[in-house]
Amino acid sequence: MRISTTIFLTDETIAPVRLARELEERGFAGLYLPEHTHIPVERTTPYPAGGELPREYGRTLDPFVALGQAAAVTERLGLGTGVTLIAQHDPISLAKRIATLDHLSGGRFTLGIGFGWNREEADDHGVDWASRRGLGRDRLDLMKALWAPGPTAYAGGSGESVRASEAWPKPAGGAPRVLVGGAAGP
């Protein structure tokens, strides 16, 4: 049986390097990190699990930086996001970060994507709440175009586009495995 872990790494928790080493030494299959760039203190969006929003949501480390540290000190541990709020990112820059992490880790990266529950967080990124899922799919397709073996242009339905471009490094396996996380709701 393969067991992975998901943890909110923050400025108050165990460091990514120590956690990754401990997980690999104990035979864990992977480490998945969530993402929140910020949590607006004034919000009307309720926490999906009910009650008060746990403190760690507002203190979360950047998952790509933390996973880069984990990759540097491990050889077998799978690495992934659980989840990346894909609509809240510039897809060209995100494609580069993902490809670099996957390349440097020897193909151990899994891209977990989601569309978010916090309307105010999305608003601050300029993301229209009602169209965030379509925008996220479009941005994923644009990233896949940049990961193609040769220069590939992309023009999507939400207005996302990229000219045929050289974009290196490529992910180790052509494109990282993609998992979609979500829950019922708007």
N, C-alpha and C positions, 0 to 999 in steps of 0.2 A: 504494500500500500504506500502511495506517495502522499505526504502531508506537507502542505505549505502554510505559511502564516501571513496574516495581514495585521499591520499595527500602525497606529498613528504615531509616527516618529515626530517629536517636537524638540524644541530647545530645552525641554525639561526631562526628556526620556533618555534611554540608553543611546549611545552614539551608533550611527549606521555601521561603522567599521566593526565595532565589537559585536553588535547583533548579528551581522552577516557571518562573521567567523564562528560564533557560537552555533548558529543554525546549521552551517555546513558541517562542523565537527560532530553535531548530533544527528546528521543524516536527513535533515529536512530537505524537501524538494525545491522549495522556493520562498521568496520574500516578495510580497505585494504591498505597495504603498499607495495610500489615497492622496487626493489632491484637493486643496482649497487655497486659492491665492490669498484670500482675505475673507473675513466674515463681518459684514456691516453690523454695527451694534444696534442700529435702528432698522428692524425688519418686520414685515407683516407675515412673512412665510414661516409657518410653524415647523419645528424640527420633526421630521417624519416619524421618529420613534416615540414622540410624545415627550412631554416634560421639558426641562431645561436643556439647552444645547450644551453638550460636554465641552469643557474648557479646551481640550486638545484641537478642536475644529479650527480655532483661531490661531493656533500656534504651530500648525503643520509645516514640516520642512518641505522644500521643493523636492518632489519625488525623483526627478531626473538627476539632480545633484547628489542626493542621498544614495540612489541606486548606482551612480557612477563610483562612489566610494566603495559600495558593496562589491561591485564588479572587480575593482582593483585588488581586493584582498581574498577573493574566492576563485575557485576553478570550476565547480560543478553546480553551485546554487543557482536555480532559476531566478530571474528577476522580472518584476512586472509592476504595472500600475493597476490599482484597484479602487478607483478608476481615474483616468485622465478626462477632464471636462473639455472635450475636444472642441466644442463650439467656441470656447473662451480663449482659444489660441490662434495666433497667426499660423496657418498651415505650412508655410514654407519653412519657417524657423522651427516649428515642431517636428517636421519631417527630418530636418538636419539633426536635431537633438536625438531623436529616436534612432536614426540610422547610425549615428556615431556611437551611442550606447550599445546597440546591438552588435555593431562591428567590433568594438573594443572588448565586449564580453564574450566574443566567440559565438554569437547567435543565441544567447541565453535570455533575451528579452521578450516578454509578452506584453502587448499593448492592450490593457483593459480600458475600454472607453465607456463613457456615460454622458448623460445630458444634464445632470444636475437637478437639485431640488430647491435651491435657494435663488428665488427670483431676483432678489436685490444684488446678489453676487454677479449673476448673469448681466443684469442691467448695467452694472459698473464696467463690464467688459464690452458694452455696446451690443449685446446679443438680445434680439427680439425673442421673448419667452415663447411665443406661440410657434415660431419657426426654428427653434434651436435644434430639433432632431434632424430636420432636413439639411440645415446648415452643417451640422456635425457629419452627416453622411457625405455631403459634398466635400467637406474638408478632408475626410478620410480618402475619398477617391482622388483628390488632388495629390495627397501625400503618396498614394500608390503610384501615381504617374511619375513622381520624382524618384521613386525607388526602382522604376523599370530599368532594365539593362541599358537601354539607350535613351537619348533625349526624347521625351514624350510630352506633348502639350496637353493641357486640360482646360476645358471650359465647362463649368457646371451650371445647373439650373438656378442656384442661388446667387450667381454672379461671381463665384470664386473662379479664378483662372490663373494659369501660369503658361508662359511660352515654353516651347521645347527648350530644355536647359540641361546643362551638365550639372549633376548634383551628386557629389561623392562625399564620404564613402557610401556604399550601398549597404543595406542590412545584410548580415552574413548569409542568410538563407533566401535572399531575394526580397522578402518582406517579412516582418515579424508576425507571429501569430496574433490574431485580434480576437478579444473576447468582449462581448457587449454586456454591461451590467445595467440593471434598471429595476424599477418597481412601478406598479400601477399608479397613475396620477396624471396630472396635466403636463 
